[in-house]
Amino acid sequence: MAADAPAAPLGSIVLLSALDMPFLLPSQLEAGEPPEVRGAGRDDVRLLVTAGGSLTHTHFRRLADFLRPGDALVLNASATLPAAIEARSAGGDSFRLHVSTQLPGGLAIVEPRGATVFAGEKVTLAGSQGATLIGPYRASRRLWIAAFTGSLRHHLNRYGKPISYPYVRREWPIEAYQNVYSRVPGSAEMPSAGRPITSQMLAGLRARGIIIAFLTLHAGVASMEHDEPPCEEYYEVPADTAAKVAQARARGNSVIAVGTTVIRALESSIDPSGTLVASRGWTDLVIGAAHPVRFADGLLTGFHEPRSTHLAMLAAVAGSDEIRRAYGAAIDGGYLWHEFGDSHLILPAP
């Protein structure tokens, strides 16, 4: 393995449990713009590598140095939709509607942002398309089921904008929220773990014998946060990808998931005998203590928010103590959070 600067000392961070990891995230560590805006490439970000208790600070362009020939890198090919659209309530109040997950039959899981709504309310979207809020999604406090008239996908492509949050201080085009290998439109929020990966990097990884495989999982809006039931998400694991993962494991190589969405899709594609198979469908699987990770040995991801239950998935891969050390080092080291931020590579112990 490559060796870079030694890790910074552990910061003041407290891990109460795998599902409850509170910490103070300084606002200056919230990345509000893509690295390209600073005159850098999208791969010009930092990389913190966690491996069996050791921490290494390095640059993302050195990712290949931490992988072995024959390892499988699994990526999510889902592309991001402009899933935020202006809306007006029946009472005339304006708000932004986030379309999380498109369901069959003209239905969708949505999040009305900054609006008080009620079951049966009809709202008007930009471009005069209508929608009816049927009721809360699985007793959620913020997610609703809505019925739409006309083609929702077409309407979003015409009137929608990328979903963004207050730490992003200006609007960026949808291209800023796409991975270079994205092919299948469907995610409400960017599967951002792979954002720093460039086409040149993919070619270099293949040249070094790293196996590249793709699957699809359409990510919803912050689907496993706020202690709410998980949002259903559509996924597809092709037969070719299932075979590449199985072959890597049989050779004694590692399977590295690029993003928590990849782990969720892989774990949703395990048959009753424990075999990874090709499959497609809807999943509400939550990875954590009750469902440990079985088909990913490592994870390339970003840095997740305080109390995010994505942290439980990281703990399922590396252990809660390992994640506590890594996040303390990331905060002390000034790593950047969110979709435009730095990266975290979690590897099995050498």
C-alpha beads as a LAMMPS data file, in Angstrom:
LAMMPS data file: protein, C-alpha beads

350 atoms
349 bonds

1 atom types
1 bond types

-500.0 500.0 xlo xhi
-500.0 500.0 ylo yhi
-500.0 500.0 zlo zhi

Masses

1 110.0

Atoms # bond

1 1 1 0.000 0.000 0.000
2 1 1 1.080 3.555 -0.641
3 1 1 2.120 5.583 2.369
4 1 1 1.509 9.300 2.685
5 1 1 1.297 11.763 5.542
6 1 1 0.543 10.270 8.955
7 1 1 -2.975 10.737 10.244
8 1 1 -3.928 13.664 12.426
9 1 1 -4.768 12.941 16.079
10 1 1 -8.295 11.945 16.993
11 1 1 -10.602 14.933 17.390
12 1 1 -13.332 15.536 19.939
13 1 1 -16.014 13.260 18.561
14 1 1 -18.328 10.962 20.479
15 1 1 -19.881 7.819 19.061
16 1 1 -22.927 6.825 21.105
17 1 1 -23.894 3.893 18.908
18 1 1 -23.606 2.749 15.301
19 1 1 -26.863 4.598 14.583
20 1 1 -26.134 7.724 16.625
21 1 1 -22.860 9.478 15.873
22 1 1 -23.242 13.116 16.884
23 1 1 -20.458 15.543 16.101
24 1 1 -20.089 19.216 15.370
25 1 1 -19.399 19.858 11.687
26 1 1 -17.792 23.289 11.250
27 1 1 -19.460 25.268 8.474
28 1 1 -16.121 25.831 6.734
29 1 1 -15.934 22.072 6.102
30 1 1 -19.152 22.091 4.068
31 1 1 -18.156 22.136 0.394
32 1 1 -20.436 24.589 -1.394
33 1 1 -19.016 24.387 -4.897
34 1 1 -17.485 21.790 -7.234
35 1 1 -13.680 21.618 -7.246
36 1 1 -13.768 22.510 -10.957
37 1 1 -14.890 26.012 -9.998
38 1 1 -11.609 26.477 -8.166
39 1 1 -9.733 25.715 -11.377
40 1 1 -9.101 22.101 -10.428
41 1 1 -10.313 18.823 -11.905
42 1 1 -13.192 16.933 -10.355
43 1 1 -10.595 14.412 -9.139
44 1 1 -8.601 17.131 -7.367
45 1 1 -9.880 16.263 -3.896
46 1 1 -8.349 14.666 -0.831
47 1 1 -8.661 11.009 0.122
48 1 1 -8.644 9.580 3.630
49 1 1 -7.884 5.856 3.634
50 1 1 -8.999 3.670 6.544
51 1 1 -7.574 0.151 6.690
52 1 1 -7.548 -2.063 9.752
53 1 1 -6.905 0.682 12.273
54 1 1 -4.485 2.725 10.161
55 1 1 -5.315 6.108 8.638
56 1 1 -3.579 7.549 5.592
57 1 1 -4.004 11.060 4.190
58 1 1 -3.472 11.213 0.446
59 1 1 -4.882 12.554 -2.831
60 1 1 -7.794 11.018 -4.703
61 1 1 -5.662 10.563 -7.819
62 1 1 -3.714 7.909 -5.886
63 1 1 -6.790 5.702 -5.489
64 1 1 -5.288 2.957 -7.676
65 1 1 -2.308 2.657 -5.320
66 1 1 -4.620 1.227 -2.662
67 1 1 -6.187 -1.445 -4.880
68 1 1 -4.797 -4.751 -6.135
69 1 1 -5.052 -6.266 -9.622
70 1 1 -8.173 -8.400 -9.623
71 1 1 -10.058 -6.247 -7.116
72 1 1 -13.566 -5.317 -8.271
73 1 1 -14.721 -1.701 -8.116
74 1 1 -18.528 -1.536 -8.349
75 1 1 -20.135 1.742 -9.432
76 1 1 -23.710 3.041 -9.562
77 1 1 -24.615 4.105 -13.107
78 1 1 -27.730 6.024 -12.035
79 1 1 -27.855 9.574 -13.386
80 1 1 -29.282 12.504 -11.430
81 1 1 -32.589 14.107 -12.382
82 1 1 -33.448 17.801 -11.941
83 1 1 -35.824 16.696 -9.187
84 1 1 -36.580 20.021 -7.447
85 1 1 -39.525 21.932 -8.875
86 1 1 -41.366 25.070 -7.818
87 1 1 -44.913 24.457 -6.598
88 1 1 -47.922 26.352 -5.298
89 1 1 -50.317 25.071 -2.656
90 1 1 -54.094 25.213 -2.875
91 1 1 -53.929 28.271 -0.611
92 1 1 -51.505 30.058 -2.921
93 1 1 -48.305 29.528 -0.925
94 1 1 -45.148 28.901 -2.948
95 1 1 -42.735 26.145 -1.990
96 1 1 -40.235 23.770 -3.539
97 1 1 -41.207 20.153 -4.134
98 1 1 -38.471 17.509 -4.150
99 1 1 -39.430 14.440 -6.174
100 1 1 -37.658 11.609 -4.382
101 1 1 -38.725 8.398 -6.081
102 1 1 -40.957 7.787 -9.071
103 1 1 -43.281 4.838 -8.497
104 1 1 -45.459 2.908 -10.952
105 1 1 -48.893 4.238 -11.891
106 1 1 -48.057 7.937 -12.028
107 1 1 -47.181 8.066 -8.325
108 1 1 -44.067 9.409 -6.633
109 1 1 -42.589 9.855 -3.184
110 1 1 -42.118 13.596 -2.688
111 1 1 -40.870 16.021 -0.057
112 1 1 -42.675 19.387 0.207
113 1 1 -39.956 21.769 1.435
114 1 1 -41.030 24.523 3.808
115 1 1 -44.745 23.952 3.362
116 1 1 -47.584 22.675 5.527
117 1 1 -49.684 20.354 3.384
118 1 1 -52.616 18.023 3.951
119 1 1 -53.884 14.761 2.507
120 1 1 -55.899 15.277 -0.645
121 1 1 -54.427 18.705 -1.360
122 1 1 -53.956 19.597 -5.003
123 1 1 -50.829 21.569 -5.820
124 1 1 -49.737 23.273 -9.019
125 1 1 -46.227 22.832 -10.360
126 1 1 -44.175 25.164 -12.532
127 1 1 -45.517 24.844 -16.053
128 1 1 -49.065 24.379 -14.684
129 1 1 -48.901 20.611 -14.216
130 1 1 -50.987 19.371 -11.299
131 1 1 -50.308 16.917 -8.491
132 1 1 -52.387 15.549 -5.626
133 1 1 -50.827 14.797 -2.240
134 1 1 -52.435 11.496 -1.302
135 1 1 -50.963 11.058 2.173
136 1 1 -47.746 10.671 4.182
137 1 1 -45.323 7.991 3.032
138 1 1 -45.108 5.252 5.678
139 1 1 -46.101 7.679 8.453
140 1 1 -43.129 9.900 7.578
141 1 1 -43.091 13.436 8.934
142 1 1 -41.707 14.875 5.690
143 1 1 -42.270 12.455 2.792
144 1 1 -45.591 12.135 0.948
145 1 1 -47.114 10.026 -1.798
146 1 1 -48.293 12.182 -4.700
147 1 1 -50.196 11.451 -7.902
148 1 1 -49.175 13.394 -11.002
149 1 1 -50.947 14.195 -14.242
150 1 1 -48.939 13.850 -17.444
151 1 1 -45.316 12.764 -17.769
152 1 1 -43.472 13.637 -14.572
153 1 1 -40.052 12.827 -16.055
154 1 1 -40.663 15.123 -19.030
155 1 1 -41.897 17.875 -16.722
156 1 1 -38.848 17.645 -14.463
157 1 1 -36.491 17.759 -17.424
158 1 1 -38.190 20.956 -18.605
159 1 1 -38.869 22.806 -15.356
160 1 1 -36.871 21.097 -12.627
161 1 1 -33.537 21.951 -11.051
162 1 1 -31.016 19.809 -9.168
163 1 1 -31.826 19.317 -5.504
164 1 1 -29.459 21.349 -3.352
165 1 1 -29.203 22.422 0.276
166 1 1 -28.215 25.649 2.088
167 1 1 -24.486 24.879 2.141
168 1 1 -24.541 25.172 -1.682
169 1 1 -24.629 28.939 -2.038
170 1 1 -25.567 29.213 -5.711
171 1 1 -27.252 27.102 -8.358
172 1 1 -25.119 24.732 -10.400
173 1 1 -26.215 23.045 -13.640
174 1 1 -27.335 19.432 -13.630
175 1 1 -23.974 18.446 -15.152
176 1 1 -22.295 19.329 -11.845
177 1 1 -24.405 16.621 -10.208
178 1 1 -23.567 13.813 -12.651
179 1 1 -20.874 11.167 -12.451
180 1 1 -18.881 10.775 -15.667
181 1 1 -20.108 7.171 -15.976
182 1 1 -23.803 7.912 -15.279
183 1 1 -26.058 6.312 -17.870
184 1 1 -29.529 5.620 -16.428
185 1 1 -31.567 8.673 -15.309
186 1 1 -33.478 8.206 -12.079
187 1 1 -31.754 9.541 -8.931
188 1 1 -33.236 12.472 -7.041
189 1 1 -29.921 13.153 -5.333
190 1 1 -26.534 12.447 -6.846
191 1 1 -24.872 9.122 -5.956
192 1 1 -21.912 11.335 -5.193
193 1 1 -19.278 8.860 -3.983
194 1 1 -18.055 8.479 -7.557
195 1 1 -18.054 12.154 -8.449
196 1 1 -14.240 12.524 -8.350
197 1 1 -13.742 9.560 -10.710
198 1 1 -12.789 10.682 -14.221
199 1 1 -12.807 8.787 -17.502
200 1 1 -9.012 8.859 -17.468
201 1 1 -8.985 7.338 -13.991
202 1 1 -11.312 4.533 -15.073
203 1 1 -8.996 3.763 -17.986
204 1 1 -5.996 3.768 -15.653
205 1 1 -7.698 1.447 -13.171
206 1 1 -8.543 -1.021 -15.931
207 1 1 -4.954 -0.857 -17.199
208 1 1 -3.755 -1.857 -13.714
209 1 1 -6.007 -4.900 -13.666
210 1 1 -8.833 -3.476 -11.544
211 1 1 -12.208 -4.939 -12.529
212 1 1 -14.875 -2.281 -13.160
213 1 1 -18.525 -3.288 -12.765
214 1 1 -21.774 -1.338 -12.837
215 1 1 -25.212 -1.588 -11.290
216 1 1 -28.076 0.868 -10.865
217 1 1 -29.842 2.181 -7.786
218 1 1 -31.902 5.347 -8.072
219 1 1 -31.191 7.338 -4.910
220 1 1 -34.033 9.197 -3.240
221 1 1 -33.859 12.259 -1.001
222 1 1 -31.731 11.608 2.081
223 1 1 -33.436 8.248 2.129
224 1 1 -31.972 6.808 5.326
225 1 1 -31.720 9.817 7.594
226 1 1 -33.750 11.496 10.344
227 1 1 -34.673 8.158 11.982
228 1 1 -37.459 7.633 9.462
229 1 1 -38.433 4.449 7.646
230 1 1 -36.243 3.929 4.571
231 1 1 -37.505 5.141 1.249
232 1 1 -38.060 2.466 -1.375
233 1 1 -35.528 2.700 -4.183
234 1 1 -35.379 0.921 -7.527
235 1 1 -32.255 -1.104 -8.302
236 1 1 -30.844 -3.418 -10.969
237 1 1 -27.845 -5.727 -10.568
238 1 1 -26.884 -7.185 -13.981
239 1 1 -25.711 -10.779 -14.353
240 1 1 -22.298 -9.557 -15.546
241 1 1 -21.807 -7.547 -12.356
242 1 1 -22.930 -10.386 -10.091
243 1 1 -20.436 -12.663 -11.872
244 1 1 -17.547 -10.177 -11.569
245 1 1 -18.188 -9.765 -7.847
246 1 1 -18.372 -13.529 -7.289
247 1 1 -15.201 -14.119 -9.298
248 1 1 -13.275 -11.470 -7.358
249 1 1 -14.323 -13.031 -4.053
250 1 1 -13.377 -16.506 -5.310
251 1 1 -9.883 -15.245 -6.236
252 1 1 -9.386 -13.780 -2.798
253 1 1 -9.641 -10.225 -4.088
254 1 1 -11.622 -7.394 -2.550
255 1 1 -14.937 -5.973 -3.726
256 1 1 -15.017 -2.203 -3.255
257 1 1 -18.413 -0.500 -3.439
258 1 1 -18.405 3.073 -4.725
259 1 1 -21.080 4.544 -2.496
260 1 1 -23.600 3.315 0.030
261 1 1 -26.132 2.913 -2.801
262 1 1 -23.957 0.164 -4.292
263 1 1 -23.881 -1.720 -0.996
264 1 1 -27.659 -1.432 -0.700
265 1 1 -28.147 -2.806 -4.228
266 1 1 -25.685 -5.679 -3.766
267 1 1 -27.185 -6.720 -0.442
268 1 1 -30.682 -6.558 -1.949
269 1 1 -29.596 -8.973 -4.679
270 1 1 -28.656 -11.924 -2.453
271 1 1 -30.870 -14.989 -2.846
272 1 1 -32.043 -17.204 0.075
273 1 1 -28.988 -19.451 -0.326
274 1 1 -26.668 -16.485 0.240
275 1 1 -25.599 -16.214 -3.413
276 1 1 -25.310 -12.876 -5.190
277 1 1 -27.536 -13.095 -8.271
278 1 1 -28.782 -10.809 -11.012
279 1 1 -31.960 -9.096 -9.880
280 1 1 -34.047 -5.975 -10.166
281 1 1 -36.848 -4.481 -8.134
282 1 1 -37.604 -2.220 -5.196
283 1 1 -35.648 -2.298 -1.964
284 1 1 -36.163 -0.772 1.459
285 1 1 -33.252 -2.657 2.984
286 1 1 -31.360 -0.956 5.802
287 1 1 -27.747 -2.017 6.315
288 1 1 -26.559 -2.090 9.908
289 1 1 -26.302 -4.364 12.912
290 1 1 -29.425 -6.302 11.909
291 1 1 -28.174 -6.801 8.332
292 1 1 -24.371 -6.856 8.084
293 1 1 -22.587 -6.350 4.782
294 1 1 -21.839 -9.639 3.027
295 1 1 -20.712 -8.806 -0.519
296 1 1 -18.552 -5.693 -0.153
297 1 1 -15.146 -5.761 1.501
298 1 1 -14.565 -2.035 1.231
299 1 1 -16.314 1.226 0.481
300 1 1 -15.411 4.441 -1.324
301 1 1 -17.674 7.192 -0.054
302 1 1 -17.877 10.815 0.984
303 1 1 -18.243 12.183 4.492
304 1 1 -21.711 11.931 5.994
305 1 1 -23.667 14.313 8.196
306 1 1 -23.910 14.056 11.994
307 1 1 -26.473 11.478 13.131
308 1 1 -26.908 10.220 9.570
309 1 1 -27.765 6.540 9.577
310 1 1 -25.493 6.186 6.566
311 1 1 -22.894 6.059 9.323
312 1 1 -24.406 2.759 10.464
313 1 1 -23.564 1.315 7.056
314 1 1 -19.993 2.557 7.363
315 1 1 -19.801 0.964 10.797
316 1 1 -21.130 -2.287 9.318
317 1 1 -18.189 -2.281 6.891
318 1 1 -15.363 -1.111 9.154
319 1 1 -16.601 -1.135 12.747
320 1 1 -17.773 1.822 14.791
321 1 1 -14.386 2.498 16.401
322 1 1 -12.739 2.710 12.986
323 1 1 -15.323 5.213 11.754
324 1 1 -14.985 7.268 14.939
325 1 1 -11.223 7.537 14.411
326 1 1 -11.628 8.381 10.727
327 1 1 -14.186 11.128 11.311
328 1 1 -12.131 12.649 14.091
329 1 1 -9.117 12.734 11.777
330 1 1 -11.206 14.159 8.918
331 1 1 -12.498 17.027 11.036
332 1 1 -9.080 17.772 12.511
333 1 1 -7.540 17.551 9.043
334 1 1 -9.991 19.959 7.419
335 1 1 -11.597 17.495 4.999
336 1 1 -14.626 18.770 3.084
337 1 1 -18.113 17.252 3.403
338 1 1 -21.041 16.666 1.026
339 1 1 -21.284 15.927 -2.699
340 1 1 -18.571 18.414 -3.724
341 1 1 -16.246 17.410 -0.901
342 1 1 -13.427 14.965 -0.220
343 1 1 -13.457 11.166 -0.221
344 1 1 -13.083 8.343 2.281
345 1 1 -11.815 4.896 1.257
346 1 1 -12.571 2.118 3.745
347 1 1 -10.521 -1.033 3.147
348 1 1 -10.275 -4.374 4.937
349 1 1 -7.326 -4.910 7.241
350 1 1 -4.159 -5.894 5.319

Bonds

1 1 1 2
2 1 2 3
3 1 3 4
4 1 4 5
5 1 5 6
6 1 6 7
7 1 7 8
8 1 8 9
9 1 9 10
10 1 10 11
11 1 11 12
12 1 12 13
13 1 13 14
14 1 14 15
15 1 15 16
16 1 16 17
17 1 17 18
18 1 18 19
19 1 19 20
20 1 20 21
21 1 21 22
22 1 22 23
23 1 23 24
24 1 24 25
25 1 25 26
26 1 26 27
27 1 27 28
28 1 28 29
29 1 29 30
30 1 30 31
31 1 31 32
32 1 32 33
33 1 33 34
34 1 34 35
35 1 35 36
36 1 36 37
37 1 37 38
38 1 38 39
39 1 39 40
40 1 40 41
41 1 41 42
42 1 42 43
43 1 43 44
44 1 44 45
45 1 45 46
46 1 46 47
47 1 47 48
48 1 48 49
49 1 49 50
50 1 50 51
51 1 51 52
52 1 52 53
53 1 53 54
54 1 54 55
55 1 55 56
56 1 56 57
57 1 57 58
58 1 58 59
59 1 59 60
60 1 60 61
61 1 61 62
62 1 62 63
63 1 63 64
64 1 64 65
65 1 65 66
66 1 66 67
67 1 67 68
68 1 68 69
69 1 69 70
70 1 70 71
71 1 71 72
72 1 72 73
73 1 73 74
74 1 74 75
75 1 75 76
76 1 76 77
77 1 77 78
78 1 78 79
79 1 79 80
80 1 80 81
81 1 81 82
82 1 82 83
83 1 83 84
84 1 84 85
85 1 85 86
86 1 86 87
87 1 87 88
88 1 88 89
89 1 89 90
90 1 90 91
91 1 91 92
92 1 92 93
93 1 93 94
94 1 94 95
95 1 95 96
96 1 96 97
97 1 97 98
98 1 98 99
99 1 99 100
100 1 100 101
101 1 101 102
102 1 102 103
103 1 103 104
104 1 104 105
105 1 105 106
106 1 106 107
107 1 107 108
108 1 108 109
109 1 109 110
110 1 110 111
111 1 111 112
112 1 112 113
113 1 113 114
114 1 114 115
115 1 115 116
116 1 116 117
117 1 117 118
118 1 118 119
119 1 119 120
120 1 120 121
121 1 121 122
122 1 122 123
123 1 123 124
124 1 124 125
125 1 125 126
126 1 126 127
127 1 127 128
128 1 128 129
129 1 129 130
130 1 130 131
131 1 131 132
132 1 132 133
133 1 133 134
134 1 134 135
135 1 135 136
136 1 136 137
137 1 137 138
138 1 138 139
139 1 139 140
140 1 140 141
141 1 141 142
142 1 142 143
143 1 143 144
144 1 144 145
145 1 145 146
146 1 146 147
147 1 147 148
148 1 148 149
149 1 149 150
150 1 150 151
151 1 151 152
152 1 152 153
153 1 153 154
154 1 154 155
155 1 155 156
156 1 156 157
157 1 157 158
158 1 158 159
159 1 159 160
160 1 160 161
161 1 161 162
162 1 162 163
163 1 163 164
164 1 164 165
165 1 165 166
166 1 166 167
167 1 167 168
168 1 168 169
169 1 169 170
170 1 170 171
171 1 171 172
172 1 172 173
173 1 173 174
174 1 174 175
175 1 175 176
176 1 176 177
177 1 177 178
178 1 178 179
179 1 179 180
180 1 180 181
181 1 181 182
182 1 182 183
183 1 183 184
184 1 184 185
185 1 185 186
186 1 186 187
187 1 187 188
188 1 188 189
189 1 189 190
190 1 190 191
191 1 191 192
192 1 192 193
193 1 193 194
194 1 194 195
195 1 195 196
196 1 196 197
197 1 197 198
198 1 198 199
199 1 199 200
200 1 200 201
201 1 201 202
202 1 202 203
203 1 203 204
204 1 204 205
205 1 205 206
206 1 206 207
207 1 207 208
208 1 208 209
209 1 209 210
210 1 210 211
211 1 211 212
212 1 212 213
213 1 213 214
214 1 214 215
215 1 215 216
216 1 216 217
217 1 217 218
218 1 218 219
219 1 219 220
220 1 220 221
221 1 221 222
222 1 222 223
223 1 223 224
224 1 224 225
225 1 225 226
226 1 226 227
227 1 227 228
228 1 228 229
229 1 229 230
230 1 230 231
231 1 231 232
232 1 232 233
233 1 233 234
234 1 234 235
235 1 235 236
236 1 236 237
237 1 237 238
238 1 238 239
239 1 239 240
240 1 240 241
241 1 241 242
242 1 242 243
243 1 243 244
244 1 244 245
245 1 245 246
246 1 246 247
247 1 247 248
248 1 248 249
249 1 249 250
250 1 250 251
251 1 251 252
252 1 252 253
253 1 253 254
254 1 254 255
255 1 255 256
256 1 256 257
257 1 257 258
258 1 258 259
259 1 259 260
260 1 260 261
261 1 261 262
262 1 262 263
263 1 263 264
264 1 264 265
265 1 265 266
266 1 266 267
267 1 267 268
268 1 268 269
269 1 269 270
270 1 270 271
271 1 271 272
272 1 272 273
273 1 273 274
274 1 274 275
275 1 275 276
276 1 276 277
277 1 277 278
278 1 278 279
279 1 279 280
280 1 280 281
281 1 281 282
282 1 282 283
283 1 283 284
284 1 284 285
285 1 285 286
286 1 286 287
287 1 287 288
288 1 288 289
289 1 289 290
290 1 290 291
291 1 291 292
292 1 292 293
293 1 293 294
294 1 294 295
295 1 295 296
296 1 296 297
297 1 297 298
298 1 298 299
299 1 299 300
300 1 300 301
301 1 301 302
302 1 302 303
303 1 303 304
304 1 304 305
305 1 305 306
306 1 306 307
307 1 307 308
308 1 308 309
309 1 309 310
310 1 310 311
311 1 311 312
312 1 312 313
313 1 313 314
314 1 314 315
315 1 315 316
316 1 316 317
317 1 317 318
318 1 318 319
319 1 319 320
320 1 320 321
321 1 321 322
322 1 322 323
323 1 323 324
324 1 324 325
325 1 325 326
326 1 326 327
327 1 327 328
328 1 328 329
329 1 329 330
330 1 330 331
331 1 331 332
332 1 332 333
333 1 333 334
334 1 334 335
335 1 335 336
336 1 336 337
337 1 337 338
338 1 338 339
339 1 339 340
340 1 340 341
341 1 341 342
342 1 342 343
343 1 343 344
344 1 344 345
345 1 345 346
346 1 346 347
347 1 347 348
348 1 348 349
349 1 349 350
